[in-house]
């Protein structure tokens, strides 16, 4: 007798096996009882025929509560109509932990209730599908960069200063050294890595203390940030579009069943192939004006603006050369037009907004010092960063991609709170 996972049942057709898991659902049809077992790798229909089992087991199959931990024994059979294509002609049933009054039932529950019970809500088929897609996206991220000669660089989570503005930082007392801050980005450290290793990427949790309550924002999220030496804005955009195409196509290939569970319309995802349209900030502003939006040149785009712009295209659109004043201090200005930065945002289709933000970095020491002063940032905190321009400075570029927004887009979710196991938002820090 084999103990195995549901995902391996295809290798054991005709064999008597034992599978451990949790009762996901059950139903009766006269002399037959059906139990749906889940074990994290899949779902298995276990069929109990009244004449094939003892009266005690037949009754037990009807009385156990949802999410009870159980062990089922039986013969594996191919059954295309069953979840996963196989079922168990069950003969045995052992309760490992009996559960009663499981709080999440098939009835409708409010979002706040489900978020309060997030530790249990994760067990639902929808949430399992989202987490598996998230996992595949993360694997695709790592595979993409690893296969292209990038080196993973682990950047610090506690930093001495802001990367993108002091008003959106979480601070903490750091022994006798004053304040430290939870990182907003690993980018500055990635730049140091790129000048040492050529091509690097950082990948880890990042934190933003801005009080945003939109469906696109979390206070704690994961971001991948590649950085490449001897690269300009065009190189950066080439890398970004190749990267996005790879992620989307990988998920569609390997997580088709999970996308089906989510009832995701695949048509928009199938169109995520290179080349992506590339438009300037000026052209994007013209699109808004043509739609009757009163938008002033020099402002940053809001969510509604991004939706209008991206709605003109059937795949991600790359908007480049933003006004310098709305972008971070480290972004290089366009030598042909210093009013704009050599920056790019990639807007996802279907109203999901910015999923990539990147730029060519300022590699001139004097210009970078001037930008730090203009932004009124503490110069002493950036002396190490300025050393990168003093010793072997070269053109370099990179971008950041937020995992949660990417998951929301690929899964077709309404809100990012479902894209991460335990969401942290301005009104929620539990469970």
N, C-alpha and C positions, 0 to 999 in steps of 0.2 A: 504494500500500500504506500502511495506517494503523498507527501504533503507538499503542496506547491502553490504558486500564485495563479490567479485567474488568467493572466496574460499568457501563461504557458500551456493552457489546456489543449491547444491544437496538437501538441506533441504527445498527448495521452488519450486519444480517442480509443474507446473500448476498454480502457483500464479502470480499475477501482481506485479512486483517489480520495484524499481527505483535504478539505479546504477550510481555512479559518478566515473569519471576517466578521462583518456586522450586518444585521438585518436591515436592508434598505427599504424593502416593501414586501407585501404579501397579499395574496388573494386566494379565494376558494372557488371551486366549480364542482359542486357535488362531491364525488368520490376522489377528487383531485385537489391537492393544495399546492400553491406555487409560492416559493420564497425567492426573493431577489437578494442575493448576497453581494456585498461589495467588500473589496480588500485593498482598495487604493490603486490597484493596477487595472481594474475593470469591474464589470457587473456580470453575475452568473445567475441564471434561472435554475432553481433546484425544484424538481417535480416529485411530489410524494403521492403515489397511488395507494389508495386505502388497502388494497389487497396485498401490497408488497411490503408493508411495514407493520410494526406492532401497533395496537390501538393507542398505546401511550405516546409513541412517536408521532402518530397521525394527529392526536390531540395537541401535542406540544407544538407542532408546526402551526397550529391555529392560534395558540395562546401567547406566544412570546411577543414582547413589545418591540417597537421600532428602535433600532440602534443597539439592541442586545448583541453582545459578542457571542458568536456561536461557531461550532465546527460541524461541517456537513460532510457526510461520506456517501459516495455513490459512484455510478459508472458514467464516464464522460461520453456524450453523444453529440454528433454534429447536428445542429438545428439552425438553419439560416434565419428563422423568424425570431430567435432568441437574441438578447443583447450579447454582442461579441461573436455570435455565430455558433455557440456551443451551449449545451445545458447539461445538468446532472440528473441522471435517473437515481434519485436519492433513496437511500435505505437507512441512513443513520443521522441522528441530530443530537448534539451535545451543547448544553448552555454553558458558556464560560463565564459570562456575567450578564445577569438578567436586568433589563431596563424597563421602567414603567414611566408613563406620563412624559415622554420626550417632548420638550417645549415647542419644537418646530414641526408643524404638521402640514399636510398638503393644502390647507386653507391659506388664504391670503394673509400675509403679515406685513405690517408697516416697516419702512426702511429703518427707522430708529430702533424698533424691536430687534430686527435682524442684525443691526450693527452692534447692539448690546450683547447679542448672542453670537457674535462673529466666530468665536471659538467652536461653536457647533454648526453655524451656517456654512462653514468651510466644507462640511461633509456633503452638501447638496451636489447633485450632478452638475448643475450650472457652475458652481464655484470650483469644483474639481476640474472642469473643462478649462476655466479661465487660468487656474494655477498651472495646469499642464502646458497651456499655450505660453504663459509667462516663462516657464522653464525652457521651452523650446526657443523662445526669442533670446533669452540669455545665452543659451548654448550657441545660437547662430551668431550672436555678437562676438563671443570668444573665438569661435571657429573662424569667422571672417578675418579678424585681426591676427590671430595666431598663424593662419595659413598664408598671410601676406607679409610675414617677417616682422610684425610688431612685437614689442616686449611689454608685458604687463608691468606697470609701475604703480605700487601701492602708495597713494598720497595720504597725508595725515588727515584725520577727522577733526582734531583740535588744532586750530591755527591761531597765530598772533594778531591777525588783521583781516579786514574785509577784502574780498575779491571784487565784489560788484555792488558796493554801497553799504554804508554802515547801518541803515535803518531796518535792514531785514536779517539781522543776526541774532542767534541765540548765544548768550554769554554765560560764562561760568567763572568762578574764582579759581585761579590756577596757582596754588601754593603761595609763595612769596613774590611771584612774578606778575601779579596783577591779573587782568582779565585774559581769558582765552575764549575762542569762539568756535562753535560748531561750523564746519566747513560749508560754504555755499557751492564750492566747485573745487575740483582737483587740478584745474587748468594751469595755474601758475607753476605748480610743481611738475606738471607734465611737460611744460616748456623746458625746465631744467633737465628733465629726462630725455627730451628729444635732442638736446644739444650734447648729450652724452651717448645716446644709443641710436639716434637717427629717427626711429619710428617707435612711438610708445602709445599706450593707452592706459588711462586710469579707469577704474570701475568700482564704484562703492556708493554708500549712502551719502546724501547731501541734504542740507537743511535750509529752509527759507522761513523767516519769521514774519513775512508780510501777511497782513490780515485779509487774505483772499478767501472768499466763500464760494467761488465758482466751481463748476463741475470739473474743471481742468486742474485744480490746485490741491496739493498736499503739502504739509509742512515738513514731512520726511519722505524722501523719494530716492530712487537709485538712478545714477547717471553714468554713462560711459563717455569718455572724452579722449579721442585720439589726438595726437600732436605729431607733426611731421616737419623735420628740418629741411631746408632748401625747397620749400613749397610756398606757392602764392594762393590767391583767392580762387583762381580757376582750378588749381590742383585740389583745393579744399572741396569745391563743389563737385568735381569728378568723383572724389572719394565718397562724399555723402550720398550721391545718387546710386553708386554701385553698392554701397552699404545697405541702403534702404531696400533696394531691389532684392538683394540677397536674403535679408531678414524675412520679407513678406513671402517670397517664393519658398523659402525653407519651411515656414509655418504651413503654408498651403499644401505642401508635399507630405509633411510628416504629422500634421495635426488635423487632418480632414474630418475625422470623427468628432473631435471636440468642436470644431467650427460648426458642424452639423447640429450638435447639441445646442449651441447658442443661436441656431437658425440664422447664421451670418450669411448675408448676400455676398457671394464670392465675386460677382461681376466687377465691382470697383477694385478689389484686390488683384484680380487677374490683369488689370491695366497698369499695375505698378511695375513698369519696365522702362529701362532707359531708352532714349534720353528724356529727362524731365524738362519742362519749359523753364526758362530762366528769364526773369523780368527785373528791371531796375525798380528801386523804390519809386522813382518818378512815374514809371509806367503803372505801378500799382495804385498810386494816388490818382492817376487819370481814370483808372477803372472805377474807383470810388466816386469820383466826380461824375462820370458817365451814368452812374446808378443813382445820382441825386443826393449822395452823401456829402454833407458839409464838413469836409476834412481839410485841416490846415497843414500845409507842408511844414515839416519839422517835427510833427508829433509822431509818437509811436502808434502802431496799429493796435486797436482793441480787438477783443474776440469777435465782435460783430463785423468789424472791418476785414479781419482775416477770413471769415466765412464767405463774405462777398467775393473777395479776391480769389480764393481757392475754388469757389463755385464755378469759375470760368474755365476750369481745366478738369480733365478726367483722371489725373494722376497728381502726385505731389508737385507743387510749384515752388521754385527757388526764387526768393526775392532778395536782391543784392544791392549794395551801396546805399545804406541807410544814412540819414543825417548823423554826423559825428556826435552831436550834442545829446542824442538819445541812446548812445551806445557807450560801452565801458571804456575806461581810460586806456586799456592795453590794445585797443583795436587801431590798426594802422589807417591813417587817412589816405585817401586816393591822391597820388601826386598830381593828377590831372584836374582834380576838383577837391580841394581840402575841406569843403563843406560836408563831404560824405566820407564814410568809413568803408574800408574794404571788408564789409561784413555781409553775411548771408543768413537768412532764416528760411527753413524749409517748412512750408505749410502743407499739412495733410489734407486730402480731400474729405468730403462729407462733413465739413464743419468741425474737424478735430483740432484745427489750429496748429501752432508752432510745435514741431516735434524735434527739430534740430536748430540750434543757433551756433554760428561759427564765424570765424574771421581770419584774416591774415593779421599777425601780431606786429605791433610797432617794434622794429628792430634798431631804431636809431636812439642812442642813449640820451642825447640832449632833448629830443622831442618827447621821449617817454618821461623824463624828469619834469618837463613842462606840463604834461598831462596830469601827472600825479599832483603837482602843485595846484593846477586848475580845479581838480576835484577835491582839493583840501584834504588829502589823505596824508597820514603821518609818514614822512619820508624815511624815518629810521626803520619802519617795519618793512620797507621795500628795498633796503640796501642789498640784500641777497639777490633779489629779483633783478636789480640794476646791474649786478655783476654779470648776469647773462649777456648784457649788452656791452660790457667792458671787455670781456674775454671771449673772442670768437663768435661775435654776433653774426647771424645769417638770417635771411628771410625764412619765416616759418609760419605755419598755419594749423588750425585745428577746429574742432567743433564739439558740442555736447549734445547727446541724445538722451532724453528722459525715458526711462523704461516704462513707467506707468502710463504716460500719454500714448506711447507706442502700443502697449497692450490694449488700452481702451480703443484705439483706432482699429487695430487688426481684429479685435473681438467684436467691434460694433457696439460698445457699451455706452450708456448714457452718462456715467459718472466714474471718475477715477477711483472712487472708494472701493470698488470691487476688484481693482487690478493688483492689489498688494494684500498679503495675508491679513495684516492688522493695520488699518489706515490711521494715520495721525493727521488731524485737521484742527483748525483753530478752536473748534467746539468739541473735540473728542481726543482723549488720550488713553481710553480704555476700550476693550480689555487689553 
